[in-house]
Amino acid sequence: MQYYEEVQFIAQVNKEDSIEGAVERWNAHRNGILHRALTVAVYVNNSILLQKRKHPVFDSVLDITVSTHQIYVNDLLQSDEETIYQTLERELLLTPESLKQKPQYKGNVIYKAKDPKSDFTEHEVCHVYTCAISSIPLFNPIFAYEVKTVSLNAIKNQTQEIYPHLAPWVKEMIRKGMV
């Protein structure tokens, strides 16, 4: 998991999503520091692509579809667009040409959740985007145990078997009607 061992700096933000400085990503997660993140919900036909995360934080939860952080490169914070395309290629082997349309911004969710399996806490202002592809992609096994599609009804229904396995930020997106 070499990617997770890299030193990366992410944006520490306030509740209005204004940047207050850079913070090392694992320091932010160990100390529950509010930081900026990004999630991309990828639709395949009338279903949504879920990724079973392989990650030091919230390992094995189901994510819509990929989640990551905008990082500082040469003291400049990556744009959401750059982060989206980099993450889709790294984790799902998707290029911009693979998408039916450019990712669409849907808004932000703010949440704080302690990972029950580690000493980490996610505390994020998460920018949410959606896009669509034609078929289920391959995935990089370094970042996911599996990917699968589910109907929107199944993911939104709290009585369904899948709901308890969703990442906390996904549940917040559902609560806010973003997926």
Secondary structure, DSSP 8 states (H G I E B T S, - for coil): -HHHHS--EEEEE-TT--EEEEEEHHHHHHHT--EEEEEEEEEETTEEEEEEE-SSSSTT-EEESEEE--BEETTEE--HHHHHHHHHHHHH---GGGSSS--EEEEEEEEEEE-TTSS-EEEEEEEEEEEEESS-----TTTEEEEEEEEHHHHH-TTSTTGGGB-HHHHHHHHTT--
